[in-house]
Amino acid sequence: MPIARAAARAAVRLGAVALSGALLVACGSGSAGNSGSAGGKVTVTVDLFGSFGYKQAGLYEEYQKLHPEITIKQSDTEDEADYWKSLQTRLAGGGGLADVQGVEVGRIASVTQQQADKFEDLKQYGADSLKDTFAEAKWSAATTQDGRILGLGTDVGPEAMCYRSDLFAKAGLPTDRAELAKKWSTWDGYLALGKEYMAKAPAKSAWLDSVGSLFSIMIGQEKERYYDASGKLIYEQNPAVKTAWDTSVKAAGSGLSAKLDQWSPQWNQAFAAGSFATIPCPAWMLSYIKGQAGDGGSGKWDVAPLPGGAGNWGGSYLAVPRAAEHKKEAYELIKWLTAPEQQAKLFRDQGLFPSSTGAIDQVADAKDPYFSDAPIGQIFGDAVKAAPVQVIGVHDANVNQQITNALSEVERKGTSSEKAWATAKKGVDNVVG
């Protein structure tokens, strides 16, 4: 799941989802807790950020029934940045680590390139036999140059556009998702439609939530963003970054944004209040919208293909630290949790789009009644197939956060593009070192 400030926190605390389809109901850091054995049972500890949906979908309970000798204990932290900072401290000290640790996609290059000695090579447990069951990009990102497998993929973040069809109708805009996809086939078309909306928009309603989310979704459409394939930092020279920046600045200057900081209480409340009509949405965002907009939002939201082509924003991995107490049991758990059947269940129940190729096929016909019966299996499935294989650098998440922080200054304080970019560059220099 790249990687603006929001993307770095892609596995957000998601609400439950009710999706139609034929499959069964089915993708965080506090202290890891005691992972010892008691009464013949082994307690496998799992430490995550946000919500991966395993508890909500009943997967832990199901696994424990299948393996009565196992008890699963999960801890989690809502903010991924806080989680990652805590994980780095514990990795350096070698203590307090869980048997299973979550890793956001924007951090996986740091794991494979800088911290490989801190995590188990899952190949020794037979993980290499699973390669063909995962999308190639997902698999390769967690594999080191010398072939060590350091994590198994959970979800991915194929991108679309979520919109309030009721607000569109009030502003005299079309509401049909196919018609909208044509009108906003480009990002310029999206901004132009936004200006039409603002001319007749209901009171206290903007076109989109924030320009930070716009930047994040646009940069998720690119193969190379902040680093090239050699590991060189290229964001300053990359025309794709400049285009996404300039488009976001243009949106801010046109008054299209509600100027809301993503994940803030005000942003959360805005989903139900109708404070914005569109929001760029990776698959995992659907559950978040439901959780914030509540029952009153059902049937008011819809999903359409994204302007400018396919992309990916977010996704995660499950890894086993070298210091884990129950390594083999941890591997067996993550192997099961990331298997096609479980990934399909998570999409049906939690809206987290699978990285397993078998699961992608299983959910192709999924529709979501909350989102006006949008064919989300098809929309997100097409996006997965068309999205570029992204180059992820060791500081992807940090670079993205500095840029979106600077865009917030443009949006909220009217800071000039030049001054904000200089602030972003200084921030990147500080975090990259």
Phi and psi in degrees as a GROMACS rama.xvg file:
@    title "Ramachandran Plot"
@    xaxis  label "Phi"
@    yaxis  label "Psi"
@TYPE xy
-163.713  57.0455  ILE-3
-75.2178  -173.439  ALA-4
-51.1379  -41.2565  ARG-5
-66.6972  -41.5365  ALA-6
-67.6424  -34.5043  ALA-7
-62.8621  -16.8422  ALA-8
-116.204  35.87  ARG-9
-61.8332  -34.4854  ALA-10
-83.301  67.9752  ALA-11
-72.3874  168.348  VAL-12
-72.1004  103.461  ARG-13
-93.5722  149.121  LEU-14
-85.1614  164.857  GLY-15
-70.1923  151.354  ALA-16
-126.428  142.187  VAL-17
-115.167  107.813  ALA-18
-113.1  143.481  LEU-19
-80.2303  155.347  SER-20
147.376  171.987  GLY-21
-90.3397  -9.82745  ALA-22
-79.1799  167.035  LEU-23
-70.0458  159.462  LEU-24
-67.9926  134.16  VAL-25
-132.567  111.648  SER-29
-91.0368  -172.063  GLY-30
-69.2226  147.43  SER-31
-71.2473  -25.9136  ALA-32
82.3068  -179.796  GLY-33
-80.5386  125.79  ASN-34
-110.807  25.6248  SER-35
-80.0283  -175.026  GLY-36
-105.531  146.979  SER-37
-150.498  131.208  ALA-38
60.4294  32.3588  GLY-39
84.2808  -5.71486  GLY-40
-97.8729  151.89  LYS-41
-109.143  127.921  VAL-42
-95.595  112.99  THR-43
-94.3041  121.345  VAL-44
-94.0614  140.432  THR-45
-128.287  125.766  VAL-46
-121.08  118.816  ASP-47
-131.719  174.273  LEU-48
-117.544  148.531  PHE-49
61.7974  -131.421  GLY-50
-141.295  118.826  SER-51
-84.6468  -5.40813  PHE-52
87.1207  -0.301351  GLY-53
-65.8264  -43.7796  TYR-54
-64.5398  -48.5452  LYS-55
-61.421  -36.0005  GLN-56
-84.6939  -1.47841  ALA-57
75.9914  16.7564  GLY-58
-73.3163  -36.2737  LEU-59
-61.2684  -45.5444  TYR-60
-61.0396  -41.9335  GLU-61
-64.6091  -42.4917  GLU-62
-64.9576  -40.1659  TYR-63
-66.8306  -30.4023  GLN-64
-69.4931  -37.7257  LYS-65
-72.7203  -26.5739  LEU-66
-131.218  79.137  HIS-67
-62.95  -14.287  PRO-68
-81.5102  -5.8837  GLU-69
-110.075  134.783  ILE-70
-118.247  134.437  THR-71
-108.049  129.982  ILE-72
-123.93  117.942  LYS-73
-107.999  140.68  GLN-74
-123.005  154.637  SER-75
-155.17  158.547  ASP-76
-128.549  135.07  THR-77
-67.348  -40.4028  GLU-78
-90.7388  117.455  ASP-79
-63.3981  -35.7703  GLU-80
-62.9421  -41.9178  ALA-81
-64.8564  -41.4183  ASP-82
-59.0538  -48.2366  TYR-83
-64.1616  -41.0903  TRP-84
-60.7623  -45.0483  LYS-85
-64.0832  -41.4603  SER-86
-62.2312  -40.0998  LEU-87
-61.9823  -40.0847  GLN-88
-62.7171  -43.8868  THR-89
-72.7617  -33.4593  ARG-90
-65.1432  -39.311  LEU-91
-66.4482  -37.4203  ALA-92
-86.4728  -19.6697  GLY-93
81.3932  2.29432  GLY-94
-124.433  163.821  GLY-95
75.7033  12.3406  GLY-96
-88.0379  146.318  LEU-97
-82.0098  169.277  ALA-98
-70.2192  -32.0034  ASP-99
-125.923  129.221  VAL-100
-122.03  134.835  GLN-101
-79.2999  147.651  GLY-102
-135.136  122.108  VAL-103
-73.7588  149.997  GLU-104
-58.5198  -31.8138  VAL-105
-69.8614  -9.21805  GLY-106
-107.183  -9.06707  ARG-107
-66.0073  -31.3272  ILE-108
-66.6252  -34.0472  ALA-109
-62.4768  -39.5724  SER-110
-66.1898  -49.2285  VAL-111
-73.5461  -30.755  THR-112
-99.0309  -24.9679  GLN-113
-123.36  -18.3444  GLN-114
-131.169  24.5651  GLN-115
-59.6808  -29.8751  ALA-116
-74.729  -8.11164  ASP-117
-93.6906  -8.48223  LYS-118
-126.673  151.475  PHE-119
-68.3716  140.49  GLU-120
-80.8294  108.913  ASP-121
-70.901  -8.70851  LEU-122
-62.1291  -32.7607  LYS-123
-66.2307  -15.9221  GLN-124
-101.574  4.03164  TYR-125
98.9715  13.9707  GLY-126
-64.8616  -25.3058  ALA-127
-60.343  -22.6646  ASP-128
-72.7816  -11.2389  SER-129
-93.0951  -4.90676  LEU-130
-52.6125  -44.5507  LYS-131
-72.6793  -7.62779  ASP-132
-91.8973  -3.17506  THR-133
-117.074  152.152  PHE-134
-58.0854  139.016  ALA-135
-56.7271  -43.9165  GLU-136
-62.9621  -39.4744  ALA-137
-65.8155  -43.0624  LYS-138
-67.5664  -48.2911  TRP-139
-66.0937  -30.1266  SER-140
-64.2051  -26.3525  ALA-141
-100.931  12.8449  ALA-142
-111.755  130.904  THR-143
-76.1736  168.354  THR-144
-62.2487  -29.6603  GLN-145
-92.1528  11.747  ASP-146
93.1453  6.16454  GLY-147
-74.7619  139.37  ARG-148
-104.3  112.419  ILE-149
-107.253  1.12308  LEU-150
-170.797  157.152  GLY-151
-111.374  136.168  LEU-152
-74.1767  140.496  GLY-153
-97.7961  -104.652  THR-154
-96.161  171.26  ASP-155
-124.937  172.132  VAL-156
-121.995  60.8644  GLY-157
-58.1579  143.584  PRO-158
-103.526  146.862  GLU-159
-148.355  -171.755  ALA-160
-121.598  121.835  MET-161
-94.9086  141.344  CYS-162
-147.736  155.176  TYR-163
-91.2466  100.488  ARG-164
-63.8205  -30.9542  SER-165
-67.4373  -38.8476  ASP-166
-70.4436  -35.9311  LEU-167
-58.9392  -46.3002  PHE-168
-61.6262  -40.8875  ALA-169
-64.2706  -29.2455  LYS-170
-92.1732  3.7516  ALA-171
78.3539  18.2452  GLY-172
-93.051  154.953  LEU-173
-64.839  152.369  PRO-174
-115.023  -10.3821  THR-175
-70.4276  127.564  ASP-176
-63.2702  -36.1093  ARG-177
-68.3924  -40.9016  ALA-178
-65.3198  -40.1069  GLU-179
-65.7697  -39.2709  LEU-180
-58.6915  -34.2125  ALA-181
-72.9492  -42.7924  LYS-182
-66.3088  -35.7945  LYS-183
-112.429  44.0241  TRP-184
-65.1476  -23.7746  SER-185
-119.045  163.735  THR-186
-70.7641  -30.4421  TRP-187
-62.9202  -39.2746  ASP-188
-64.0655  -36.5054  GLY-189
-64.4524  -44.8467  TYR-190
-67.1016  -37.7051  LEU-191
-63.8707  -40.7831  ALA-192
-67.0303  -32.6965  LEU-193
-63.6303  -37.7624  GLY-194
-66.7531  -37.0535  LYS-195
-62.3468  -41.1734  GLU-196
-63.1403  -47.0486  TYR-197
-64.0083  -25.8151  MET-198
-67.4581  -26.7261  ALA-199
-131.56  20.2859  LYS-200
-67.3914  147.032  ALA-201
-58.4332  156.74  PRO-202
-56.9348  140.587  ALA-203
60.4666  32.8398  LYS-204
-126.338  130.839  SER-205
-107.559  173.706  ALA-206
-75.1953  -43.7997  TRP-207
-139.075  166.395  LEU-208
-72.6041  -47.7714  ASP-209
-159.936  154.151  SER-210
-76.1291  -17.7314  VAL-211
-63.9512  -40.0677  GLY-212
-68.9343  -34.1124  SER-213
-63.4463  -46.7456  LEU-214
-60.6066  -45.6694  PHE-215
-61.5739  -41.1973  SER-216
-71.8184  -36.096  ILE-217
-68.0658  -42.9003  MET-218
-69.6837  -22.5909  ILE-219
-71.3674  -8.30058  GLY-220
-90.0618  -0.821934  GLN-221
-106.715  145.716  GLU-222
-71.1831  -51.238  LYS-223
-109.308  129.041  GLU-224
-121.032  -73.3981  ARG-225
-103.506  -25.8485  TYR-226
-129.398  153.502  TYR-227
-96.784  -179.692  ASP-228
-64.5415  -20.9592  ALA-229
-83.6217  -6.71799  SER-230
94.1502  6.92274  GLY-231
-80.2343  137.867  LYS-232
-75.1462  119.153  LEU-233
-125.755  7.90467  ILE-234
-59.1962  -33.2186  TYR-235
-67.3024  -32.9487  GLU-236
-98.0421  -8.04058  GLN-237
-77.1823  117.169  ASN-238
-63.2077  -26.1393  PRO-239
-65.8939  -39.0486  ALA-240
-66.7118  -41.8349  VAL-241
-63.3186  -41.6155  LYS-242
-62.7925  -45.2441  THR-243
-64.3676  -40.1419  ALA-244
-63.1384  -50.9186  TRP-245
-62.4434  -39.4108  ASP-246
-64.5961  -40.4114  THR-247
-67.08  -41.597  SER-248
-62.9756  -40.0221  VAL-249
-62.3816  -41.7926  LYS-250
-63.3048  -40.5012  ALA-251
-64.5347  -44.5392  ALA-252
-66.8043  -24.969  GLY-253
-86.1243  0.194308  SER-254
70.4508  28.9874  GLY-255
-87.0788  -11.2555  LEU-256
-100.521  148.057  SER-257
-80.5794  -4.48452  ALA-258
59.8023  43.0291  LYS-259
-104.7  132.338  LEU-260
-74.1478  121.726  ASP-261
-60.6206  142.633  GLN-262
74.8338  1.76104  TRP-263
-80.08  159.711  SER-264
-56.6169  -36.898  PRO-265
-66.55  -39.3544  GLN-266
-64.5214  -43.2442  TRP-267
-59.6838  -44.3469  ASN-268
-67.2565  -26.6805  GLN-269
-68.6449  -23.543  ALA-270
-62.1172  -42.0311  PHE-271
-81.3157  -28.2502  ALA-272
-80.5347  -10.8599  ALA-273
73.2171  33.1427  GLY-274
-75.6874  -13.6316  SER-275
-148.31  153.484  PHE-276
-98.0558  -22.7794  ALA-277
-136.182  153.952  THR-278
-150.393  124.057  ILE-279
-58.0931  128.875  PRO-280
-135.615  110.857  CYS-281
-63.9042  165.358  PRO-282
-54.9867  -38.3291  ALA-283
-67.2018  -17.8809  TRP-284
-70.5606  -22.7234  MET-285
-58.4748  -44.9618  LEU-286
-65.4112  -37.4675  SER-287
-64.4294  -42.7242  TYR-288
-59.2284  -44.6564  ILE-289
-61.4863  -42.1857  LYS-290
-64.816  -33.8956  GLY-291
-88.9389  -40.1914  GLN-292
-78.407  -25.9468  ALA-293
71.7579  -171.645  GLY-294
-60.2841  -30.2974  ASP-295
-66.0901  -16.9558  GLY-296
-90.0493  -9.04321  GLY-297
-61.8747  129.372  SER-298
85.036  -11.5176  GLY-299
-91.5702  -22.0093  LYS-300
-97.3928  155.262  TRP-301
-146.918  172.175  ASP-302
-134.378  133.769  VAL-303
-132.722  159.322  ALA-304
-57.1008  154.817  PRO-305
-81.5212  143.184  LEU-306
-60.1428  146.379  PRO-307
80.4256  2.39134  GLY-308
106.169  -178.971  GLY-309
-81.4129  156.324  ALA-310
-162.816  179.644  GLY-311
-135.966  138.42  ASN-312
-139.749  100.877  TRP-313
103.992  -177.427  GLY-314
126.44  164.93  GLY-315
-147.167  176.278  SER-316
-136.233  159.806  TYR-317
-114.735  128.679  LEU-318
-129.094  160.884  ALA-319
-118.534  114.21  VAL-320
-66.9017  151.838  PRO-321
-59.1305  -31.8574  ARG-322
-84.3888  3.95758  ALA-323
-62.8131  145.878  ALA-324
-80.5907  -34.9602  GLU-325
-123.628  74.2295  HIS-326
-66.4239  -49.029  LYS-327
-64.2499  -45.239  LYS-328
-62.1248  -36.621  GLU-329
-64.6964  -42.3943  ALA-330
-62.9458  -44.3358  TYR-331
-61.2188  -36.0899  GLU-332
-66.9743  -48.5279  LEU-333
-70.6621  -29.8936  ILE-334
-60.9507  -42.3075  LYS-335
-71.3854  -43.7579  TRP-336
-63.5593  -30.7512  LEU-337
-98.9399  6.14492  THR-338
-68.9177  156.412  ALA-339
-53.0375  -41.8444  PRO-340
-62.7223  -43.3924  GLU-341
-72.7892  -37.7206  GLN-342
-64.2033  -37.9301  GLN-343
-64.9508  -40.9611  ALA-344
-61.944  -40.7415  LYS-345
-64.532  -36.8023  LEU-346
-67.6567  -43.8699  PHE-347
-62.8543  -36.3367  ARG-348
-97.8533  -33.1469  ASP-349
-120.758  -6.53218  GLN-350
78.2356  13.9256  GLY-351
-91.6126  115.848  LEU-352
-74.3887  134.156  PHE-353
-72.5548  150.206  PRO-354
-97.5554  -7.78292  SER-355
-79.909  127.169  SER-356
-62.7385  -37.8716  THR-357
-64.4457  -38.3992  GLY-358
-69.7932  -35.5229  ALA-359
-58.9686  -42.3267  ILE-360
-64.4649  -37.2028  ASP-361
-66.9657  -28.155  GLN-362
-103.745  11.7701  VAL-363
-59.6056  -28.8838  ALA-364
-97.9001  10.4495  ASP-365
-68.9255  136.459  ALA-366
-124.163  157.967  LYS-367
-122.18  109.764  ASP-368
-62.1323  -31.9951  PRO-369
-61.2809  -38.7969  TYR-370
-97.2355  47.1959  PHE-371
57.4516  36.4405  SER-372
59.4626  32.5857  ASP-373
-59.6993  137.636  ALA-374
-77.6044  71.619  PRO-375
-66.9256  -29.9955  ILE-376
-61.5128  -41.4297  GLY-377
-72.9427  -46.983  GLN-378
-60.5606  -50.783  ILE-379
-75.2477  -32.9887  PHE-380
-63.7855  -42.154  GLY-381
-62.963  -38.0396  ASP-382
-65.789  -40.4613  ALA-383
-60.097  -44.1363  VAL-384
-67.6251  -32.7835  LYS-385
-94.7528  -15.533  ALA-386
-66.9293  144.479  ALA-387
-70.8503  154.318  PRO-388
-76.8957  111.845  VAL-389
-83.8599  142.892  GLN-390
-86.8701  121.479  VAL-391
-113.928  123.523  ILE-392
-95.5843  172.005  GLY-393
-67.716  -25.1764  VAL-394
-119.084  29.3712  HIS-395
-51.8884  -50.9646  ASP-396
-63.4592  -39.9525  ALA-397
-68.4971  -40.5689  ASN-398
-62.2714  -46.2647  VAL-399
-61.4863  -39.5889  ASN-400
-64.0299  -41.0143  GLN-401
-64.2127  -38.7512  GLN-402
-68.857  -45.386  ILE-403
-70.8901  -29.9178  THR-404
-60.5965  -42.4435  ASN-405
-67.4472  -38.0627  ALA-406
-63.3381  -32.3884  LEU-407
-62.4239  -34.0622  SER-408
-66.8978  -38.0308  GLU-409
-63.3942  -44.9469  VAL-410
-70.3789  -44.9488  GLU-411
-93.4923  -29.8187  ARG-412
-116.28  -4.39391  LYS-413
74.4613  19.6344  GLY-414
-60.1235  140.559  THR-415
-65.2691  154.049  SER-416
-58.8318  -42.2901  SER-417
-64.4245  -45.2946  GLU-418
-67.6146  -39.6262  LYS-419
-66.3063  -40.2206  ALA-420
-64.1563  -38.9301  TRP-421
-62.3217  -38.8224  ALA-422
-64.6468  -42.2852  THR-423
-61.4287  -44.3084  ALA-424
-62.9598  -41.7404  LYS-425
-63.2257  -41.1204  LYS-426
-63.9336  -41.0686  GLY-427
-63.6388  -44.0494  VAL-428
-56.6689  -39.3721  ASP-429
-68.2668  -41.1495  ASN-430
-82.7845  -29.9263  VAL-431
-80.0256  -34.5617  VAL-432
